[in-house]
Amino acid sequence: MRTNFCSNGGTCHAEVTMGEYYCICAPGYSGEKCDIKEPSHSKFLLADKIE
């Protein structure tokens, strides 16, 4: 396992047979190295004004 490969609390895993590394990202992050913050989903609902 490599250290400091994954960002933002992601966990690094090795694919031994292929000699590759990949990250399992923490919630709210994505990308090859967990370096992309996913947009948060607001709990507010936007609706048209009812008249």
Secondary structure by P-SEA (a helix, b strand, c coil): ccccccccbbbbbbcccccbbbbbccccccccccccccbbbbcbbbbcccc
